Amino acid sequence: QKLESVSHVLSPCQNKLVLNWKQPTHLLLSTGSAIMTITVCNLIVGFSLLFFVPSCRCYSTPIPQLLQVHSSTITQLKLDPRTAPNADDTFHHDMTYLRHILEFDVGDEEDDEGALKLLGAVQKTLSWRRGEGREICESAAKAIAEATEGGGWNNEPVLKAAPHSDKISQFISGKNIVTTTDRAGDLVYCIRAGAIDDVALMSAVTVEEMSEFFLYAKEVNTAVADMRSVSSGRFCRICTANDLSGVNLFGPASFRKALSLSSTKASTLYPAISAETFLLNLPKLLNALVKLFKPLFPRSVQAKLKFRQGPLNGVEELGEVARPGAKREIFLDEIEALRA
């Protein structure tokens, strides 16, 4: 099935970020400024849904070649009873194994330590998919089948099947969150946090319910990325465009807690899926503090974290970038420039 674009699909999963607070900043902060800086860092970690992954040159290698190179390791995982596939699994086994292998940089040569880490990670993923996360995974698989029945994408069944959608969909829609594709074939997750009434949202749902919604969305996007990878032969990943215009610097901690809770799980459940993160249109206060906290990030993180003013400024509702038209073409040009 040809998936030209995937719209209105929330993809919130993010990897855990550790800041190196020991690195000197050569700046003395007042108590108020220190609190503000910590708040800003929390917002960046929470709202940006940071997709930081190890640098891996193999992402440009065609999928058939990657599967061939790692065929021995994949076969071992399939034969091991602890990681063997089940008939009722709802995911693409080879792609799932491959993403774990690439995340842990495990080749077919002898690497006992790496093999043990890989085995443990795959076991953890399969255990969640077949246990605690089974309902999420099965709902996502069924929704994707309905969404792609006509050969395109109908997001209605996807949103309807999301956990607690009856409450969350009142606040999250294509106006403030959308997932589409760039010209390279990767998924682009866009979010405008300032357009989400997070206070009302978190009054309607619990942290756990919001976290389940986020995990479901990540499951959908990963499944779509795997489908695109297999059909195109190109390794498909997800990059994030986070429009921070109008963001509430002091929004409810419960929303960020839900992001953190889902990210803790998703960072291990969905490896080697994430590309760059773009933080766009920061408010003046945030923009002024960027130079302060950006040096605290590891260099590998800084390379994937880009700040820009301008992209998405002329877009009233994010759904516009997923529909054919001038605004989509402008957005694709901007993403292409950011990824260059």
C-alpha positions as a Markdown table, in Angstrom:
| # | Residue | x | y | z |
|---|---|---|---|---|
| 1 | Gln | 0.0 | 0.0 | 0.0 |
| 2 | Lys | 1.3 | 3.4 | -1.0 |
| 3 | Leu | 1.3 | 5.8 | 1.9 |
| 4 | Glu | 2.0 | 9.3 | 0.5 |
| 5 | Ser | 1.3 | 11.0 | 3.8 |
| 6 | Val | 0.2 | 10.2 | 7.2 |
| 7 | Ser | -1.7 | 13.1 | 8.7 |
| 8 | His | -3.0 | 13.9 | 12.2 |
| 9 | Val | -1.1 | 11.1 | 13.9 |
| 10 | Leu | 0.5 | 12.1 | 17.1 |
| 11 | Ser | 4.0 | 10.7 | 17.5 |
| 12 | Pro | 5.1 | 11.8 | 21.0 |
| 13 | Cys | 7.7 | 9.3 | 21.9 |
| 14 | Gln | 11.1 | 10.7 | 22.9 |
| 15 | Asn | 14.3 | 9.4 | 24.4 |
| 16 | Lys | 15.4 | 10.4 | 27.8 |
| 17 | Leu | 17.8 | 13.3 | 27.9 |
| 18 | Val | 20.6 | 13.7 | 30.5 |
| 19 | Leu | 22.0 | 17.1 | 31.0 |
| 20 | Asn | 25.6 | 17.6 | 32.0 |
| 21 | Trp | 25.1 | 20.1 | 34.8 |
| 22 | Lys | 28.8 | 20.0 | 35.7 |
| 23 | Gln | 29.8 | 21.7 | 32.5 |
| 24 | Pro | 30.7 | 25.4 | 33.5 |
| 25 | Thr | 28.5 | 28.0 | 31.9 |
| 26 | His | 30.5 | 31.0 | 33.1 |
| 27 | Leu | 27.4 | 32.7 | 34.2 |
| 28 | Leu | 26.1 | 33.3 | 37.7 |
| 29 | Leu | 22.3 | 32.9 | 37.9 |
| 30 | Ser | 19.9 | 34.6 | 40.4 |
| 31 | Thr | 17.4 | 32.2 | 42.0 |
| 32 | Gly | 14.7 | 33.4 | 39.7 |
| 33 | Ser | 16.9 | 32.9 | 36.6 |
| 34 | Ala | 17.9 | 29.5 | 37.7 |
| 35 | Ile | 14.3 | 28.4 | 38.2 |
| 36 | Met | 13.5 | 29.8 | 34.8 |
| 37 | Thr | 16.4 | 28.0 | 33.1 |
| 38 | Ile | 15.3 | 24.7 | 34.7 |
| 39 | Thr | 11.8 | 25.3 | 33.6 |
| 40 | Val | 12.9 | 26.0 | 30.1 |
| 41 | Cys | 15.0 | 22.8 | 30.0 |
| 42 | Asn | 12.0 | 20.8 | 31.3 |
| 43 | Leu | 9.9 | 22.3 | 28.5 |
| 44 | Ile | 12.4 | 21.5 | 25.9 |
| 45 | Val | 12.7 | 17.9 | 27.1 |
| 46 | Gly | 9.0 | 17.6 | 27.5 |
| 47 | Phe | 7.4 | 19.4 | 24.6 |
| 48 | Ser | 10.1 | 18.8 | 22.0 |
| 49 | Leu | 9.8 | 15.0 | 22.2 |
| 50 | Leu | 13.5 | 14.8 | 21.6 |
| 51 | Phe | 14.4 | 12.0 | 19.2 |
| 52 | Phe | 18.1 | 11.5 | 19.9 |
| 53 | Val | 19.7 | 8.4 | 18.6 |
| 54 | Pro | 23.3 | 7.3 | 18.1 |
| 55 | Ser | 24.8 | 8.4 | 14.8 |
| 56 | Cys | 24.5 | 5.5 | 12.4 |
| 57 | Arg | 25.7 | 5.6 | 8.8 |
| 58 | Cys | 23.7 | 2.5 | 7.9 |
| 59 | Tyr | 20.5 | 4.4 | 7.7 |
| 60 | Ser | 21.3 | 5.2 | 4.1 |
| 61 | Thr | 21.8 | 1.5 | 3.3 |
| 62 | Pro | 18.9 | -0.1 | 1.5 |
| 63 | Ile | 16.6 | -2.3 | 3.6 |
| 64 | Pro | 17.3 | -5.5 | 1.6 |
| 65 | Gln | 21.0 | -5.1 | 2.1 |
| 66 | Leu | 20.6 | -4.4 | 5.8 |
| 67 | Leu | 18.5 | -7.5 | 6.3 |
| 68 | Gln | 21.1 | -9.5 | 4.4 |
| 69 | Val | 24.0 | -8.2 | 6.4 |
| 70 | His | 22.2 | -9.0 | 9.7 |
| 71 | Ser | 20.5 | -12.1 | 8.5 |
| 72 | Ser | 22.4 | -14.4 | 10.9 |
| 73 | Thr | 21.6 | -12.3 | 14.0 |
| 74 | Ile | 17.9 | -12.0 | 12.9 |
| 75 | Thr | 17.7 | -15.8 | 12.4 |
| 76 | Gln | 19.2 | -16.4 | 15.9 |
| 77 | Leu | 16.6 | -14.1 | 17.4 |
| 78 | Lys | 13.8 | -15.9 | 15.6 |
| 79 | Leu | 15.1 | -19.3 | 16.7 |
| 80 | Asp | 15.7 | -18.4 | 20.4 |
| 81 | Pro | 12.5 | -19.2 | 22.3 |
| 82 | Arg | 12.8 | -16.1 | 24.3 |
| 83 | Thr | 12.6 | -13.8 | 21.3 |
| 84 | Ala | 10.9 | -16.0 | 18.7 |
| 85 | Pro | 7.9 | -14.6 | 16.8 |
| 86 | Asn | 4.4 | -15.6 | 17.6 |
| 87 | Ala | 1.6 | -16.1 | 15.0 |
| 88 | Asp | -0.6 | -13.5 | 16.6 |
| 89 | Asp | 2.1 | -10.7 | 16.8 |
| 90 | Thr | 1.0 | -7.5 | 15.3 |
| 91 | Phe | 4.3 | -6.1 | 14.1 |
| 92 | His | 6.8 | -6.7 | 11.3 |
| 93 | His | 9.3 | -9.1 | 12.8 |
| 94 | Asp | 12.3 | -8.5 | 10.6 |
| 95 | Met | 12.1 | -4.7 | 10.9 |
| 96 | Thr | 11.6 | -4.9 | 14.7 |
| 97 | Tyr | 14.7 | -7.1 | 15.0 |
| 98 | Leu | 16.6 | -5.0 | 12.6 |
| 99 | Arg | 15.9 | -1.7 | 14.5 |
| 100 | His | 17.1 | -3.3 | 17.7 |
| 101 | Ile | 20.2 | -4.6 | 16.1 |
| 102 | Leu | 21.1 | -1.2 | 14.6 |
| 103 | Glu | 20.4 | 0.6 | 17.9 |
| 104 | Phe | 22.9 | -1.7 | 19.7 |
| 105 | Asp | 25.3 | -1.7 | 16.8 |
| 106 | Val | 25.5 | -5.5 | 16.9 |
| 107 | Gly | 27.0 | -7.2 | 13.8 |
| 108 | Asp | 27.2 | -10.9 | 13.0 |
| 109 | Glu | 30.8 | -11.1 | 14.3 |
| 110 | Glu | 31.3 | -12.4 | 17.9 |
| 111 | Asp | 30.2 | -9.8 | 20.4 |
| 112 | Asp | 29.0 | -11.5 | 23.5 |
| 113 | Glu | 28.3 | -8.3 | 25.5 |
| 114 | Gly | 26.4 | -6.6 | 22.6 |
| 115 | Ala | 24.5 | -9.8 | 22.0 |
| 116 | Leu | 23.3 | -10.0 | 25.6 |
| 117 | Lys | 22.2 | -6.4 | 25.5 |
| 118 | Leu | 20.4 | -7.0 | 22.3 |
| 119 | Leu | 18.7 | -10.1 | 23.6 |
| 120 | Gly | 17.5 | -8.3 | 26.7 |
| 121 | Ala | 16.2 | -5.4 | 24.7 |
| 122 | Val | 14.2 | -7.6 | 22.3 |
| 123 | Gln | 12.9 | -9.6 | 25.2 |
| 124 | Lys | 11.7 | -6.5 | 26.9 |
| 125 | Thr | 10.0 | -5.2 | 23.8 |
| 126 | Leu | 8.2 | -8.5 | 23.0 |
| 127 | Ser | 7.2 | -8.9 | 26.7 |
| 128 | Trp | 5.5 | -5.5 | 26.6 |
| 129 | Arg | 3.9 | -6.0 | 23.2 |
| 130 | Arg | 2.4 | -9.4 | 24.3 |
| 131 | Gly | 1.5 | -8.3 | 27.8 |
| 132 | Glu | 1.0 | -4.8 | 29.2 |
| 133 | Gly | 1.0 | -3.2 | 25.7 |
| 134 | Arg | -1.0 | -5.8 | 23.9 |
| 135 | Glu | -4.2 | -3.9 | 23.7 |
| 136 | Ile | -2.4 | -0.8 | 22.4 |
| 137 | Cys | -0.6 | -2.7 | 19.7 |
| 138 | Glu | -3.7 | -4.7 | 18.6 |
| 139 | Ser | -5.8 | -1.5 | 18.5 |
| 140 | Ala | -3.1 | 0.3 | 16.4 |
| 141 | Ala | -2.8 | -2.6 | 13.9 |
| 142 | Lys | -6.6 | -2.8 | 13.4 |
| 143 | Ala | -6.8 | 1.0 | 13.0 |
| 144 | Ile | -4.0 | 1.1 | 10.5 |
| 145 | Ala | -5.7 | -1.6 | 8.4 |
| 146 | Glu | -8.9 | 0.4 | 8.3 |
| 147 | Ala | -7.0 | 3.7 | 7.6 |
| 148 | Thr | -5.2 | 2.2 | 4.6 |
| 149 | Glu | -8.2 | 0.3 | 3.1 |
| 150 | Gly | -8.5 | 2.7 | 0.1 |
| 151 | Gly | -4.8 | 2.9 | -0.6 |
| 152 | Gly | -4.3 | 6.3 | 1.0 |
| 153 | Trp | -4.8 | 7.3 | 4.7 |
| 154 | Asn | -8.0 | 7.9 | 6.6 |
| 155 | Asn | -7.1 | 9.1 | 10.1 |
| 156 | Glu | -10.6 | 8.8 | 11.6 |
| 157 | Pro | -10.3 | 5.1 | 12.6 |
| 158 | Val | -6.8 | 5.7 | 14.0 |
| 159 | Leu | -7.9 | 8.5 | 16.3 |
| 160 | Lys | -11.1 | 6.7 | 17.3 |
| 161 | Ala | -9.1 | 3.6 | 18.4 |
| 162 | Ala | -6.6 | 5.6 | 20.5 |
| 163 | Pro | -6.8 | 5.0 | 24.3 |
| 164 | His | -9.1 | 7.6 | 25.9 |
| 165 | Ser | -9.7 | 9.3 | 22.6 |
| 166 | Asp | -13.1 | 10.4 | 23.7 |
| 167 | Lys | -11.5 | 12.8 | 26.2 |
| 168 | Ile | -8.2 | 13.6 | 24.6 |
| 169 | Ser | -9.5 | 14.3 | 21.0 |
| 170 | Gln | -11.3 | 17.3 | 22.4 |
| 171 | Phe | -7.9 | 19.0 | 22.8 |
| 172 | Ile | -5.6 | 17.3 | 20.3 |
| 173 | Ser | -6.4 | 17.4 | 16.6 |
| 174 | Gly | -4.9 | 18.3 | 13.3 |
| 175 | Lys | -4.9 | 21.9 | 14.3 |
| 176 | Asn | -2.1 | 21.4 | 16.8 |
| 177 | Ile | -0.5 | 18.1 | 15.9 |
| 178 | Val | 0.1 | 16.4 | 12.6 |
| 179 | Thr | 2.3 | 13.8 | 11.1 |
| 180 | Thr | 3.2 | 13.9 | 7.4 |
| 181 | Thr | 6.0 | 12.9 | 5.1 |
| 182 | Asp | 9.0 | 14.8 | 3.7 |
| 183 | Arg | 10.4 | 14.5 | 0.2 |
| 184 | Ala | 13.0 | 12.0 | 1.3 |
| 185 | Gly | 10.3 | 9.6 | 2.5 |
| 186 | Asp | 10.6 | 10.0 | 6.3 |
| 187 | Leu | 7.8 | 10.8 | 8.6 |
| 188 | Val | 7.7 | 14.4 | 10.0 |
| 189 | Tyr | 5.9 | 14.8 | 13.3 |
| 190 | Cys | 4.7 | 18.4 | 13.9 |
| 191 | Ile | 3.4 | 19.8 | 17.1 |
| 192 | Arg | 2.4 | 23.3 | 18.2 |
| 193 | Ala | 2.3 | 23.0 | 22.0 |
| 194 | Gly | 1.0 | 26.5 | 22.5 |
| 195 | Ala | -2.2 | 25.6 | 20.7 |
| 196 | Ile | -2.9 | 22.8 | 23.2 |
| 197 | Asp | -5.0 | 23.6 | 26.2 |
| 198 | Asp | -2.9 | 21.5 | 28.4 |
| 199 | Val | -4.5 | 22.7 | 31.6 |
| 200 | Ala | -8.0 | 21.6 | 30.5 |
| 201 | Leu | -6.5 | 18.4 | 28.9 |
| 202 | Met | -4.9 | 17.3 | 32.1 |
| 203 | Ser | -8.0 | 18.1 | 34.0 |
| 204 | Ala | -9.8 | 15.6 | 31.9 |
| 205 | Val | -7.3 | 12.7 | 31.9 |
| 206 | Thr | -4.8 | 11.2 | 34.3 |
| 207 | Val | -1.0 | 11.1 | 33.7 |
| 208 | Glu | -1.3 | 7.3 | 33.0 |
| 209 | Glu | -4.1 | 7.8 | 30.4 |
| 210 | Met | -2.2 | 10.5 | 28.6 |
| 211 | Ser | 0.9 | 8.3 | 28.6 |
| 212 | Glu | -1.0 | 5.4 | 27.0 |
| 213 | Phe | -2.3 | 7.7 | 24.3 |
| 214 | Phe | 1.3 | 8.8 | 23.5 |
| 215 | Leu | 2.5 | 5.2 | 23.3 |
| 216 | Tyr | -0.4 | 4.2 | 21.0 |
| 217 | Ala | 0.6 | 7.1 | 18.7 |
| 218 | Lys | 4.2 | 6.0 | 18.7 |
| 219 | Glu | 3.1 | 2.5 | 17.8 |
| 220 | Val | 1.1 | 3.8 | 14.9 |
| 221 | Asn | 3.9 | 5.9 | 13.5 |
| 222 | Thr | 6.5 | 3.1 | 13.9 |
| 223 | Ala | 4.2 | 0.6 | 12.2 |
| 224 | Val | 3.7 | 3.0 | 9.3 |
| 225 | Ala | 7.5 | 3.7 | 9.1 |
| 226 | Asp | 8.1 | -0.1 | 8.9 |
| 227 | Met | 5.6 | -0.4 | 6.2 |
| 228 | Arg | 7.2 | 2.4 | 4.2 |
| 229 | Ser | 10.7 | 0.9 | 4.8 |
| 230 | Val | 9.6 | -2.5 | 3.5 |
| 231 | Ser | 7.7 | -1.2 | 0.5 |
| 232 | Ser | 10.3 | 1.4 | -0.6 |
| 233 | Gly | 13.5 | -0.4 | 0.5 |
| 234 | Arg | 14.6 | 2.8 | 2.2 |
| 235 | Phe | 15.1 | 3.0 | 6.0 |
| 236 | Cys | 12.3 | 5.3 | 7.2 |
| 237 | Arg | 12.6 | 7.3 | 10.4 |
| 238 | Ile | 10.7 | 10.1 | 12.2 |
| 239 | Cys | 11.9 | 13.7 | 12.6 |
| 240 | Thr | 10.2 | 16.2 | 14.8 |
| 241 | Ala | 9.2 | 19.8 | 14.0 |
| 242 | Asn | 8.2 | 21.5 | 17.3 |
| 243 | Asp | 6.6 | 24.9 | 16.8 |
| 244 | Leu | 7.1 | 26.6 | 20.2 |
| 245 | Ser | 5.3 | 29.8 | 19.4 |
| 246 | Gly | 2.9 | 30.7 | 22.1 |
| 247 | Val | 4.1 | 27.9 | 24.4 |
| 248 | Asn | 3.1 | 28.2 | 28.1 |
| 249 | Leu | 6.4 | 28.3 | 30.1 |
| 250 | Phe | 4.6 | 27.3 | 33.2 |
| 251 | Gly | 2.1 | 24.7 | 32.0 |
| 252 | Pro | 0.9 | 21.9 | 34.2 |
| 253 | Ala | 3.6 | 19.5 | 35.4 |
| 254 | Ser | 1.3 | 16.6 | 34.8 |
| 255 | Phe | 1.5 | 17.0 | 31.1 |
| 256 | Arg | 5.3 | 16.9 | 31.1 |
| 257 | Lys | 5.1 | 14.0 | 33.5 |
| 258 | Ala | 3.0 | 12.1 | 31.0 |
| 259 | Leu | 5.5 | 12.8 | 28.3 |
| 260 | Ser | 8.3 | 11.6 | 30.6 |
| 261 | Leu | 6.5 | 8.4 | 31.5 |
| 262 | Ser | 5.8 | 7.5 | 27.9 |
| 263 | Ser | 9.3 | 8.4 | 26.9 |
| 264 | Thr | 10.9 | 6.1 | 29.5 |
| 265 | Lys | 9.1 | 3.2 | 28.0 |
| 266 | Ala | 9.2 | 4.2 | 24.3 |
| 267 | Ser | 12.9 | 4.9 | 24.2 |
| 268 | Thr | 13.5 | 1.1 | 24.6 |
| 269 | Leu | 10.4 | -0.2 | 22.9 |
| 270 | Tyr | 11.0 | 1.7 | 19.6 |
| 271 | Pro | 14.7 | 1.9 | 18.9 |
| 272 | Ala | 16.4 | 3.3 | 15.8 |
| 273 | Ile | 13.3 | 5.1 | 14.7 |
| 274 | Ser | 14.0 | 8.8 | 15.4 |
| 275 | Ala | 15.9 | 11.4 | 13.4 |
| 276 | Glu | 16.4 | 15.1 | 14.0 |
| 277 | Thr | 14.4 | 17.4 | 16.2 |
| 278 | Phe | 13.7 | 21.0 | 15.1 |
| 279 | Leu | 12.7 | 23.6 | 17.8 |
| 280 | Leu | 11.0 | 26.4 | 15.9 |
| 281 | Asn | 9.9 | 29.9 | 16.7 |
| 282 | Leu | 11.0 | 30.1 | 20.3 |
| 283 | Pro | 9.4 | 32.9 | 22.3 |
| 284 | Lys | 11.9 | 35.7 | 23.0 |
| 285 | Leu | 12.6 | 34.5 | 26.6 |
| 286 | Leu | 13.3 | 31.0 | 25.4 |
| 287 | Asn | 15.4 | 32.2 | 22.6 |
| 288 | Ala | 17.5 | 34.3 | 24.9 |
| 289 | Leu | 18.2 | 31.2 | 27.1 |
| 290 | Val | 19.1 | 28.9 | 24.3 |
| 291 | Lys | 22.7 | 29.9 | 24.3 |
| 292 | Leu | 22.8 | 29.3 | 28.1 |
| 293 | Phe | 21.5 | 25.7 | 28.1 |
| 294 | Lys | 22.5 | 24.4 | 24.7 |
| 295 | Pro | 26.1 | 23.9 | 25.7 |
| 296 | Leu | 24.9 | 21.6 | 28.5 |
| 297 | Phe | 23.8 | 19.0 | 25.9 |
| 298 | Pro | 26.3 | 16.4 | 24.7 |
| 299 | Arg | 27.7 | 17.2 | 21.2 |
| 300 | Ser | 25.9 | 14.2 | 19.7 |
| 301 | Val | 22.6 | 15.7 | 20.9 |
| 302 | Gln | 23.5 | 19.2 | 19.8 |
| 303 | Ala | 24.0 | 17.9 | 16.2 |
| 304 | Lys | 20.4 | 16.6 | 16.1 |
| 305 | Leu | 18.9 | 19.6 | 17.9 |
| 306 | Lys | 18.3 | 22.6 | 15.6 |
| 307 | Phe | 16.7 | 26.0 | 16.5 |
| 308 | Arg | 15.1 | 28.1 | 13.9 |
| 309 | Gln | 12.8 | 31.1 | 13.6 |
| 310 | Gly | 10.4 | 31.2 | 10.7 |
| 311 | Pro | 9.2 | 27.7 | 9.6 |
| 312 | Leu | 5.5 | 27.1 | 10.2 |
| 313 | Asn | 5.0 | 30.8 | 11.0 |
| 314 | Gly | 2.5 | 31.2 | 8.1 |
| 315 | Val | 0.6 | 28.1 | 8.9 |
| 316 | Glu | -2.7 | 28.7 | 10.9 |
| 317 | Glu | -3.5 | 25.0 | 11.4 |
| 318 | Leu | -0.8 | 22.3 | 11.2 |
| 319 | Gly | -3.1 | 20.1 | 9.1 |
| 320 | Glu | -2.3 | 22.5 | 6.2 |
| 321 | Val | 1.2 | 21.1 | 5.8 |
| 322 | Ala | -0.2 | 17.6 | 5.3 |
| 323 | Arg | -2.5 | 18.6 | 2.5 |
| 324 | Pro | -1.4 | 19.4 | -1.1 |
| 325 | Gly | -0.9 | 23.1 | -1.6 |
| 326 | Ala | 1.5 | 26.0 | -1.4 |
| 327 | Lys | 1.9 | 25.9 | 2.4 |
| 328 | Arg | 2.9 | 22.2 | 2.2 |
| 329 | Glu | 5.5 | 22.9 | -0.5 |
| 330 | Ile | 6.9 | 25.8 | 1.6 |
| 331 | Phe | 7.1 | 23.5 | 4.6 |
| 332 | Leu | 8.8 | 20.7 | 2.7 |
| 333 | Asp | 11.3 | 23.2 | 1.4 |
| 334 | Glu | 12.0 | 24.4 | 5.0 |
| 335 | Ile | 12.4 | 20.8 | 6.3 |
| 336 | Glu | 14.7 | 20.0 | 3.4 |
| 337 | Ala | 16.9 | 23.0 | 4.3 |
| 338 | Leu | 16.9 | 22.0 | 8.0 |
| 339 | Arg | 18.0 | 18.5 | 7.2 |
| 340 | Ala | 20.7 | 19.4 | 4.8 |
